[in-house]
Amino acid sequence: MKVPFLDLKAQYSQIKTEIQTIVNDVLESTSFILGKYVQEFEERFAQAHNVKHCVGLSSGTDGNHMALWALGIGPGDEVIIPANTFIATAWGATLCGAKPVFVDCHPESYNIDPEKVEKAITSKTKAIVAVHLYGQPADMDMLKEIANKYGLYLVEDAAQAHLAEYKGQKVGGLGVCASFSFYPGKNLGAYGEAGAVTTNDDELAEKFRMIRDHGSVKKYTHVLLGHNYRMEAIQGAVLMVKLKYLEKWTQERRRVASKYKELLSDLEAIKLPQEMPYAKHVYHLFVIQVNSRADKRQEIRDKLQAFLNKNGIGTGLHYPIPLHLQPCFKELGYRKGDFPVAEQLSESGLSLPIYPELTDEQIEYVAEKIREFFKTKC
């Protein structure tokens, strides 16, 4: 049996006619940047997340950058970021000329650990970026309390967390603003690069709209320093079609996660992801950890991955090198051992296939092969 890590073709086949119709409409209109479909998607995405404003962008990375840029983050400033995340989170700070300051993650949620955040704050700190990693919201109440105490901006990186909820409230409006990614493999994915920022702040939203379009309010009138971060019309059209199905697809992801937990909960050789009591997890990723001695966990994880691959099962590593150990951040002076939880995840974590179209038969096959590995190969 083949179980790919991600199967975008299975999803496309279900909505092919709708996609082709709306893309053809964009082609016939010859209006390829922003336009009516981007605007309509922005309005519907904002409604889906119970926020006032959504501004469509050319990528999630652009959203990370623009969120901090619009807040005035710049050279000499520091931004607190979890060590366990994709590097695009850090680019939000570095592209502003600011310094990323990394902290460890919580051992159960895998998100930024609020107890570690306060210790990292200095007189140069201007913002905290809360990444809702793998599709699970960070502990926003504790982070808000810290941000308010020190007068800091609290920004959400919701790239993996479309429709996720914190205490019944959708992500995207839990901080001053939030960035989203619509990279093709995301829960809501475009057919190319795309992203967005959301906010309930009217003035900030207007600033976002100007910055994404060369700092202009109208053509050739540039009020702010800006960039070209505009969403393409085709991506807005594709996302508008797919957004109609996102709630259903999210429920299916949760079904897959529940099935994995049912089949693997008694296997002591691995640790399953935990849904925190305050969260509605949308399972962009389903990351298990190998339970083993520190000097063996990466070796066993890699052998498990190779075994699953040999048996037709795709897997992923998110993320094999935590940010503080990335070569590009060498000058920041971090060392191995600084953030043990993030480092353990990088050595023991393995992402299993999870997407709405995954069948019970496929899930059972994955679980069966994991059990077989620990019974016969390890």
N, C-alpha and C positions, 0 to 999 in steps of 0.2 A: 504493500500500500504506500502511496505517496501522500505526504502531508507537508505542503510547502509552508514556510514560515509566514508568508503573506500571499494571498491570492486575489489580486486586484481584478483579474479578468472575470472571476466569478461574480464580483459585485457589478462590474460593467455590463455583463450580459443581462442583468435584471433591469437595467435602466437605459439600455442602449438606444432605444427609439427616442426617448425623451432627450437624451444627451445630444444625439445627432440632430434632432429638430432645432434645439435651442442654439447649438453651435452654428448650424447653417444660417440661422437668423442673424447671428453676429456677423458672419461672413458676408451675407447679403447687404447688411447695413453699412459695411466697411468702416464701422466705428469701433476701434480696437483697444482703446485705452479708456478706463473708467466707464462712464455711460450708464444707461438705464438699468442694466442687469447688475452691475456692481452696486449701484445705489439701492436697488431693491434687496439685494443680498444683505447689505449693511443693515438695513432696517429690520429684516427678518432675523438676522443673527443677534442683533441687539435685543429684540423681543424675546428670543429663545433664552437669553441669559439675564433677562430682567434688568438691563442697563439702558441708559438713555442714548448712548452713542456708540457706534461701531464705525471705524475708519478702515477701509480695505487697503491693503498694502501689497507690495511685490514679494514679500517673504516674511516668515516669522522672525528671522534674524534682524530684518529691518525694523520690525516691531520692537524687539529688545532694545535696539539702538535708539529709536525715536522716542520711546517711552521715557528714557533717562535724559535724552537731549532736550526734550520739551520741558522737562522739570528743571533744567538749568545745570545738570551735572556736567562737570568739566575737569580740566587739569587741576591736580592737587586734591581732588575729592576722592573719597573711598566709598565703595559699594560692597555690601556684604552679600555673599553668594554661597550656596551650598557646594561642597567639593564634589558631590555626586550628582552630576547633571551633564547634559550635552554642552559642548563648548560654546555654542551660540549664546547661551545665557551670559557667559563672561564677556563676549564681544559687545554686549550692550554697554558695559562699562568702558572697555578699552577703546572702542570707537569714539567715545566721548572724551578720551584722554584721561579718564579716571583710573584708579587702581582697584582691581578686584581683590577683595579680602575674603578668603575661603574659611568656612566653618564645617564641622562634621555634621552628619545626618543622624536622625533618630533611628535606633536599631529595629524598630517595628514598622514605622511608616515609611522609612527610607527618605523622608523629606528633611529639610533643614531643621536642625534641633534648636528650638527657641532658647533652651538653657545655655547653649554655646554662643548664641548670637550676642547677648549682652556683654560677654567678656571680650568680644572682638571690636566693640565700639570705641572709637577715638574721637578727638575733636575734629577730625577730617571726614568722619562718616556722614554721608548725606542720604543714603537710601539702603533699604533691605529688599532683596529680590526673593520672593517666596515662590519656589518652583513647585508646581503640583505634579510631582514626578510619577510617571507610569500611568497617570490618570487619577491619582488620589490627592485631594486637596491637603495642603500643609495646615498646621495648627494655627489658624489665622487669629484667633482671639489672643493667644499669648504673644504673637508677633505684633499685633496692633498695640497691645499694652506697652511693649518695649518701644515701638516706633513713636507712640505718643509721649512716652516718658522723656525721650531724647530729641523730640522734634524732627524725626526722620520720615522720609517718604517710604511707604510700603507699596511695592510694585509686585504684581503677579506675573509669573511666566506660566501661562496656561497652555503651552504648545501641545501638551499631551492630554489635556483635560476638558475637552469640549463637553458641555452639559454636566460635568461633575458638580457635586453639591457639598457645601460645608454647612452643617446644622440646618439643612433644608434650603439654603440659599445658593443659587448658582454661582460658580466662579465667574470672574470677569468684572465684578463690581465690589469685591471684598477689600480691595486696596484703592489707592488713588487712580490707578489705571492697570490694565492687563494687556499682555501680548499673547497672540494666538498664532500658531502655524497651521497652514493647510498643505504642507508637503504631502505628496501623493499617498504615503503610507500612514498618515494620521487618521484618527477616527473619522474626521471630516477632511477628506483630501481633495485637492485640486488635480488637474491634469497637467501639472507643471508646478512652478513655484508660486506661492501666494501666502499672505498672512493678514493680520489685522491687529488693531488695538481697540480696546473698549474703555469707556469711562463714564461716570455720572457727572463729571465736571464740564460745564458748557464751554468755559474759556479754554480749557485744556484741549477739548475736542476740536475747537476751531484752530488752535495752534497745530494740532496733528494734521488737519486738512491742508493747512498752508505748507508745513514742512514737507509733506509727501509730494507736493507739487511745486518744487523750487521756491518755496517760501512766498508763494503768490496768492493774492486774493482774486486777481483777474490776470489775464494774459499780459505778460511784459511789465507787470507791476509787482515787484518783489519786496514784501514788507519785512520778511525774516530771512536769515540764512536758512537754506533748505537743501533738499536733495530730490532725486527722482525715485520715489518709493511708491509709485502709482500701481494699482492692480490692473491687470489686463482684463478687457471685457470678456474674453472667452473664459477666463478663470472664474470671474464673477457669475457668469451664466451657468457653468458646471456646478459651482458651489450652491447656487440657488436651487438647482434640481436636487442635488444630493442632500441638502439641508432638510428637505421634506421627510427623508427616511432616517435621519440621525437618531431620533428617539428610539425607533424600532431597532436600529443597528446597535445602539447602546444596550438595550435590553438583551440582545443576542450575545453581546460580549460578556455581559454579566452571567448569562446562562452558561457559557463556555467556562468561565472562571469557576462557577459553582460546581460544574461537573468535574473539573480537574481536582478541586478540593475534596469532593466526595470520593474520588477514586484514589487519591494519594495521601489523604490525611493521616493514615496510620503508618506511613513509610517514614521511619525515624532517620533514614539516611539523608533526607532533604528537609528544608524549611520552606513552607508555603507562604505566599504573601498574605498579609493580614489587613483586613479592612478595618480602619479605625472607627470607633463608635460615633465620631462626629461626622463621618464622611460617607458620601455615596461615590464609590470608586467606579470609574468608567473603563478601566482595564485596557488602556492603550497597549500596555505590556503586561504579561504575566511572568514575573521573575521568581524563579525558585532559587534557593541556595543549597549548596552541598554542605552537609554537616560533617566536618572532618577536622583533624588537627590543622593548625595554621600552616604547617610546612607541607601539607598534603592536599589541601583543598583545591588549589588551582590545577594540580595534576589530575585529580579525580574529575573535576569539572570538565577539563579539556577532553579527557577520555570519554566521559558521558556524551559530550557534544559529538565527538567523532563516531561513537557507537550509534547515536540517533541518526546522524547524517548517513551512515552506512545502511541504515534501515529505512531510508527515504523520508526522514523527518527533518525539516529545516528548523534551525534555532538561531538565536542571536546573542550577542554580548553587549549589555548596556550597563556600565561602560567599562571596558577593560583597563583603562588608565584614568584614574580620577584626576580632576582638574589641577590639583596642587602638584601633581607629579608630571604634568605635561611639559615637554621640552620648551615650549614657547613661554612658559611662566617660570623658567629656571631662575631668572633674576629676582623673583619674589622671595626666594630663600627658604621655601618649604622643603621638608625632608620626609622620607618614608617613615611612617610611625606617627606623624602629626595628627592624622585623622583616621583612627583605626576602624571605625564603622564603614566609612566610605571605601577604605582599602580592602576590608573583608568582602564587601559586595563586589568589588572589581575582580577579586580572585575566585569567588565562589558562586557568583550569580550567573544564571543561565535563563534566557528568555524563551519560553515555549510558544508554539504557534497559537495565536488567538486572533480571530476575526469572525464577523457575524455568520459567515457561510460555513464555518467548521461544523461538521456533523458529529453526532454522538459516537458513531463508529470510528471516526478519525481520532476523537479525543480518547476513546477507550484504547485505541492502538498506541497512541503516544504514552499513555499511562502504563500500558502493558510492557512496552519496551523499556521504560524507566525502571520498572520493577525487575525486569529481566537483567538489566545491567547490574544492578546492585546485588542481585542474587547469584549471578554467574560470572561477572566480569570484574567485580570489585571486592 
